[in-house]
């Protein structure tokens, strides 16, 4: 998800400046890199993909990967909702991201 949502979904006292600084360091480095987002409803939406892309604008590779319901820390989080994106929805997310980065790929 986007850094602004880390405190909700990832870690309550997350240091946003460290995340943003890391993005900058990675993008300015001479090594090959990619940014990845695991696409899971309701944590990741088209708007969140756009927000992430604003942070990584110009990135070499941005990979959108499907969520797979295996070995989860909190499986109860996903019992009530539809959490997986369809093939068509993944392509729609890719269409949102593609203008912002050099290459956007979708992984199964």
C-alpha positions as CSV (number, residue, x, y, z in Angstrom):
1,X,0.0,0.0,0.0
2,X,1.0,3.6,-0.1
3,X,3.2,4.9,2.8
4,X,0.4,7.0,4.3
5,X,-1.5,3.7,4.9
6,X,1.4,1.8,6.6
7,X,0.3,2.8,10.0
8,X,-3.1,1.3,9.4
9,X,-2.1,-1.9,7.7
10,X,1.6,-2.6,8.3
11,X,3.1,-1.0,11.4
12,X,1.4,1.5,13.8
13,X,4.5,3.7,14.4
14,X,6.0,3.5,10.9
15,X,8.6,6.2,10.0
16,X,7.3,7.6,6.7
17,X,10.5,9.7,6.1
18,X,12.6,6.5,6.1
19,X,10.3,5.0,3.4
20,X,10.4,8.1,1.3
21,X,14.1,8.4,1.7
22,X,14.6,4.8,0.7
23,X,12.6,5.3,-2.5
24,X,14.9,8.2,-3.4
25,X,18.1,6.3,-2.7
26,X,16.9,3.3,-4.7
27,X,15.9,5.4,-7.7
28,X,19.2,7.3,-7.7
29,X,21.4,4.2,-7.4
30,X,23.1,2.6,-10.4
31,X,21.8,-0.9,-9.5
32,X,18.9,-2.6,-11.2
33,X,15.7,-2.4,-9.1
34,X,12.0,-2.7,-9.2
35,X,9.2,-1.6,-7.0
36,X,6.4,-4.1,-6.2
37,X,2.9,-3.9,-4.9
38,X,0.9,-6.9,-3.9
39,X,-2.6,-6.1,-5.1
40,X,-5.2,-7.1,-2.5
41,X,-8.6,-5.7,-1.8
42,X,-9.4,-3.5,0.1
43,X,-5.8,-2.4,0.9
44,X,-4.9,-1.6,-2.7
45,X,-7.1,0.4,-5.0
46,X,-6.6,2.3,-8.3
47,X,-6.3,5.5,-6.3
48,X,-3.6,4.0,-4.1
49,X,-1.7,2.7,-7.2
50,X,-1.8,6.3,-8.5
51,X,-0.5,7.6,-5.2
52,X,2.3,5.1,-5.1
53,X,3.2,6.0,-8.7
54,X,3.5,9.6,-7.8
55,X,6.1,8.6,-5.3
56,X,8.0,6.4,-7.7
57,X,7.4,8.5,-10.9
58,X,10.0,7.6,-13.5
59,X,10.9,4.3,-11.9
60,X,12.5,1.7,-14.1
61,X,10.1,-1.2,-13.3
62,X,6.9,-1.3,-11.2
63,X,5.5,-4.8,-10.7
64,X,1.9,-5.4,-9.7
65,X,1.5,-8.8,-8.2
66,X,-1.5,-10.8,-7.3
67,X,-2.4,-11.6,-3.7
68,X,-2.2,-15.4,-3.0
69,X,-4.1,-16.6,0.1
70,X,-1.3,-18.8,1.5
71,X,0.6,-18.6,4.8
72,X,-0.9,-15.4,6.1
73,X,-0.1,-13.7,9.4
74,X,-3.8,-12.8,9.9
75,X,-6.1,-14.9,7.7
76,X,-9.2,-13.7,9.5
77,X,-8.7,-10.3,7.9
78,X,-9.7,-11.9,4.5
79,X,-12.7,-14.0,5.6
80,X,-15.4,-11.5,5.0
81,X,-14.4,-9.8,1.7
82,X,-13.5,-10.5,-1.8
83,X,-9.8,-9.8,-1.8
84,X,-8.5,-11.0,-5.1
85,X,-8.4,-8.9,-8.3
86,X,-9.5,-10.5,-11.5
87,X,-7.3,-10.5,-14.6
88,X,-9.3,-7.6,-16.0
89,X,-9.0,-5.6,-12.8
90,X,-5.2,-6.2,-12.7
91,X,-5.0,-4.8,-16.3
92,X,-7.0,-1.8,-15.1
93,X,-4.5,-1.2,-12.3
94,X,-1.6,-1.6,-14.8
95,X,-3.3,1.1,-17.0
96,X,-3.3,3.5,-14.0
97,X,0.4,2.8,-13.3
98,X,1.9,2.6,-16.8
99,X,2.0,6.4,-17.5
100,X,4.1,7.0,-14.4
101,X,6.9,4.5,-14.8
102,X,9.2,3.2,-17.5
103,X,7.8,-0.3,-17.4
104,X,4.8,-1.7,-15.5
105,X,4.3,-5.5,-15.4
106,X,1.6,-7.7,-13.9
107,X,2.7,-10.9,-12.2
108,X,0.4,-13.9,-11.6
